[in-house]
Amino acid sequence: MTQPGAISFQATHHVRDTCLCLHVQRAARVLARRFDEALQPVGLTNGQFSLLNALNRPAPAAIGEVARLLGADRTTLTAALKVLEREGLTRTEVDPADQRARRIALTAAGHARLAAALPIWTAVHARLEAELEADQPAQLRRGLTALAAPAPPACETEESPR
């Protein structure tokens, strides 16, 4: 007996086989696990590595800049930064241009941890790219970059309230 309003199993398979979001999420989870395992000896997760890398710049970064770069919301980023700050890898400074704002910088320990992690990341990343055909890594980056760009405003459909 089919539930009222239930979608067909065929529709479920269509979503499973074509949903870009599902495919990206599944791949992201697998890649995250691979990098997490590889970076474990230096005490970092893949997210922490990405965050330290985003902070590796000549001047302390505004939280909003880093959030945009990482595609994270400020609340999530702030929570991740607290962990790194407790470990002595980052420090928070008052923004000299706006005393209400804060900037984040790597400490010497943060630079050292990032330096220890980079060769691991490089090796894992090279193995991943080697699993793909020669042109696929660049195509994948272009496609993901396009999908991560700000979305145009949603179009109204006939069902949209007016």
N, C-alpha and C positions, 0 to 999 in steps of 0.2 A: 504494500500500500504506500503510495507516494504522499508525502506531506504537502499540504496546500502551499503554493509559492516556492516549492523546492525546485532547484535547477537540476537539469539532467546530468547524468554521469558523464555524458559526452562533453557537456560544457565544462565540467570539472577537469577533464583531461585536456581540453583546449587551453584552459587557464594554466594548468600545470606545464604544458608543453610550450607555451608562447609568452608567458608573463615575464617581461624583462626584469621587473622588480624581484620576483622569486629567484630568477637565475643569478642576478647580481648578488642578492642576499646569500644564496647558497655558496657561491664562489667566494664571497667576502669572508664567510665563516671558515671555510676550508683554508683560505690564505692566512687569515688571522691566526688560526691554530698552528700553522706551519711556522709563521714568524714568532709567535709566542714561545713555542718549544725551542726554537733556535736561539732566541734572545734570553732565555731563562738563565744561562750561566752568567750573564752580566746583570741580572736582576731587573730586567725590563720586560714589559709587554710590548706588543707591536704598537699599541696606541701611545704608550709612553715614549717609545722611540720616535714616533712621528711628531709628538709634541716637543720633545727635546730638539729634534731637527728643525721644527718650525721656529724655535726660539734661538737657533744658532744664527745670529745676525749681528751686525756691527753695533746696533743700539737696542736698548730694551724695547719690547714690542707691546703695543696696546692689545688688550684682551680681545677687542672686536676684530682686529686684524688677524690674529691667530685663529679665532673662531671661524672667520670666513675662509681662511686657507684650509683649515681642516674639515670644513663642512659641519661644524658642531655648533650647538647653541651655547650661549655664554654660561649658563648654569652648569651644564655638563663639563665644560672646559674648566670652570672655577673649581669644581670638585676634583678633577684630575690634577689640577695644579697644586691643590692642597697636599695631595699625596707626595708629589715631587718636592714640594717645599719642605715638608716634614723630613724627607730623606736628605735634605740639604743640596738638592740638585738645581733648584731655582730660587730666586728671591723676587719679592715684590717691592717696587719703588714707587714713590709719588711721582706723577707726571709733572715735570717742571713747568709745562705750559698750562696745566690745569690741575690745581691742587686737589680737586675732587676725584680725578682719574688716577688709575694705577697702571704701571707698566711692569712687564715681567722680563727677567733676564736669567740666563744660565749662570750658575756659580762655577768656580773652578772644578768642583766635583761633578757638576752637570756636564761641563765640557769633556772631562775625563771619561765619564760613563758613555757619552755619545761617541767619543773616539774609540772606546773599547767595543761598542756595538756596531759601528759602521762596517768593519770587515765581515762580521757575521751577516749583516743585512745584505752586503754586496754579494756574498757567496750564495745565499738563499735566493736572492733576486735573479742572479745569473742562471741558477738551476731552473727556476720557474720559466724564465724567458726561453731557455733551451728546450723546454717541453712543448713550446709552441713553434709553429712554422715561422720562418724568418721575418715576414712582414706583419705577423699577427700582433706582437707586442705594441708596435706603434699604432696599428689600427685600433686596438683595444683602448689604448690611452686616449686617442682622438675621440672615439665614441663615448667613452665614459666622461671625458671632459665636456663634450657637447651635452650629455644628459645632466651633468651637474650644474650647467649654466642656469642662471635664474630663469624660471619658467615664464612664458608670456601669460598675460591675464587669461583666466579661464573664459571660454566662450559660453554664452548663455545658450541653453537648449530649450526646446519647446516646453520641457517639464520644469524649467527653472522658475522660481517665483519672481514675479515682476513688481 
